Amino acid sequence: MKEIIAMHGWAGDSHQWSTWEKIFKKCDWEWQTSERGYKEISPHTPKWNNNSNQFHFKRVAICHSLGSHLIDNEVLHSATHIVLINSFSRFIPISKESRPIKLALNRMMNAINTPNEAAMLRKFQIKAYKPNYIDVKSSVSNLLHISDSGRLRLKNDLELLMNSDSLPIGLKSSTKVLIVNSEQDYILANQTKEKLAEDLIKHLETKPKIINLQDDGHSITKIKNIKKVKHWLEFDHAQNMV
């Protein structure tokens, strides 16, 4: 049995996984999505369908960006594999790059629940998908439907991102981890990516695998890159079936 629980990042929603879900379901993976509930979608925290410790069972958590810190701790703890897509342990690097990043994050925080909120979120979404295309009209429309409770979560989660300084709670040392980094990521600093790899190497029993994508941004949209993630999971699954 092989199943996946996916968690989106800050200001995202579960709809972003639609292409991923189709690709994995075609190969007999069970798929569930976590939902933070920023917009007019109810929050949802799925659980694993099977918690057996038999070697041929695969429970994969796929987390985008802040999603690794937002996913349910028990789900993360029970995962056999974790895919970290443009993720981080500490978002703000300890370097000269930290000052402009802090200023930008504070501007974003101050824009929440003000007339500048939609423009701020639109700018963030475009930057997250860059260099790939995003439907600006659709993006703006979606961002206008943030609920009051979702707005509070948006603010609290941005604070969580700003204060992040360690690996996600619940990550076991025995878990197999795939790090997916986009070389054209306009959200994460290079030092942030390096810090995640360093922290994981210290924490894990097995060194994490790293895939660097040349033609995608912070949000992964290209089918060929989604299939690279699937290949890693399928290959490891096949190895453990031998």
SVG drawing of the C-alpha trace seen along z (x, -y; Angstrom):
<svg xmlns="http://www.w3.org/2000/svg" viewBox="-16 -50 42 59">
<polyline fill="none" stroke="black" stroke-width="0.4" points="0.0,0.0 1.2,-3.5 -0.4,-6.7 0.3,-10.4 -0.8,-13.4 0.1,-16.7 0.3,-20.1 0.4,-23.4 2.4,-26.4 1.6,-30.0 -1.3,-31.7 -1.9,-28.5 -4.7,-25.9 -5.3,-22.3 -6.3,-23.0 -2.7,-23.5 -2.2,-19.8 -4.7,-18.9 -2.1,-18.0 0.0,-16.1 -3.1,-14.1 -4.0,-13.0 -0.5,-11.9 -0.1,-9.8 -3.6,-8.4 -2.9,-7.0 -0.1,-4.9 -2.3,-3.6 -1.3,-5.9 -3.9,-6.9 -4.0,-10.7 -5.2,-13.1 -4.7,-16.8 -4.5,-18.9 -6.2,-22.3 -5.3,-25.2 -8.5,-27.1 -7.3,-30.6 -10.0,-31.1 -13.5,-29.8 -12.4,-26.2 -12.9,-24.5 -9.7,-23.5 -9.0,-19.8 -6.5,-17.5 -6.5,-14.0 -5.0,-11.0 -3.1,-8.0 -5.4,-5.2 -2.9,-2.5 -0.4,-2.9 1.1,0.6 4.9,0.8 5.3,3.5 8.1,2.6 6.0,2.5 3.7,-0.2 4.6,-3.7 3.2,-6.8 4.5,-9.9 4.1,-13.5 4.6,-16.0 5.1,-19.5 5.5,-22.7 7.4,-25.5 5.9,-26.3 3.7,-23.2 6.4,-21.1 5.7,-23.2 1.9,-23.3 1.3,-19.6 -0.1,-17.6 2.7,-16.5 1.4,-12.9 1.1,-12.7 4.7,-13.8 5.9,-11.4 4.2,-8.4 5.5,-9.2 8.0,-6.7 9.0,-9.3 8.9,-13.0 9.2,-15.2 10.2,-18.8 9.5,-21.1 11.3,-24.4 11.1,-24.1 13.1,-25.3 14.1,-24.7 14.9,-28.4 13.3,-30.8 15.3,-34.0 19.0,-33.2 21.7,-34.3 23.6,-36.4 23.6,-39.9 20.5,-38.8 18.4,-38.7 17.7,-42.4 15.8,-42.9 14.0,-39.6 12.8,-40.8 11.7,-44.1 9.7,-42.4 8.0,-40.0 7.1,-42.9 5.5,-44.7 3.5,-41.6 2.4,-41.2 1.4,-44.9 -0.7,-44.6 -2.9,-41.8 -6.5,-43.0 -5.8,-46.3 -6.8,-47.7 -3.4,-46.6 -3.9,-42.9 -5.1,-41.7 -2.3,-43.5 0.3,-42.0 -1.0,-38.5 -1.2,-38.9 2.4,-40.1 3.4,-37.1 1.6,-34.6 3.2,-36.0 6.6,-35.8 6.0,-32.3 5.1,-31.0 7.8,-33.0 9.3,-32.2 6.1,-30.3 2.8,-31.9 0.0,-32.5 -3.5,-33.6 -3.5,-37.0 -7.3,-37.5 -8.0,-34.1 -5.3,-34.7 -6.9,-38.1 -10.4,-36.6 -9.3,-33.8 -7.5,-36.2 -10.6,-38.3 -12.3,-35.4 -10.2,-35.1 -12.4,-34.4 -12.0,-36.2 -10.8,-33.0 -8.6,-32.4 -7.1,-35.8 -6.2,-35.1 -4.5,-31.9 -2.7,-33.7 -1.2,-36.2 -0.3,-33.5 1.3,-31.3 3.3,-34.2 4.6,-34.8 5.4,-31.0 7.4,-31.4 9.3,-34.5 10.2,-32.7 11.1,-29.3 14.6,-28.2 14.6,-24.4 13.3,-21.3 9.6,-20.6 8.3,-19.0 7.5,-15.3 10.2,-14.5 11.8,-11.1 15.5,-10.4 14.5,-7.2 12.4,-8.9 13.7,-9.0 13.7,-12.5 13.7,-14.0 14.6,-17.7 13.3,-19.4 14.9,-22.8 14.1,-25.1 17.0,-27.0 14.7,-29.9 13.0,-30.2 12.4,-33.9 11.1,-33.2 13.9,-31.3 17.4,-32.5 20.2,-30.0 21.5,-30.1 18.0,-29.0 18.2,-25.9 21.7,-25.1 20.6,-25.3 17.8,-22.8 20.2,-20.3 22.7,-20.8 20.0,-20.3 18.6,-17.2 22.1,-15.6 22.7,-16.0 19.2,-14.7 18.6,-11.8 20.0,-8.3 20.0,-8.3 21.4,-11.3 18.6,-13.1 18.4,-13.0 18.4,-16.4 16.9,-17.2 17.6,-20.6 15.1,-21.8 16.4,-24.3 13.1,-25.4 10.6,-25.8 10.0,-28.5 9.0,-28.3 5.7,-26.6 6.3,-23.4 4.0,-23.3 5.8,-21.4 4.5,-17.8 8.0,-16.5 9.2,-17.7 6.3,-16.2 7.2,-12.9 10.7,-13.2 9.4,-13.2 7.1,-10.2 10.1,-8.3 12.1,-8.7 9.2,-7.4 8.4,-4.6 12.0,-3.5 12.4,-3.4 9.1,-1.6 10.2,1.0 13.5,1.4 11.8,2.2 9.5,4.8 12.5,6.9"/>
</svg>
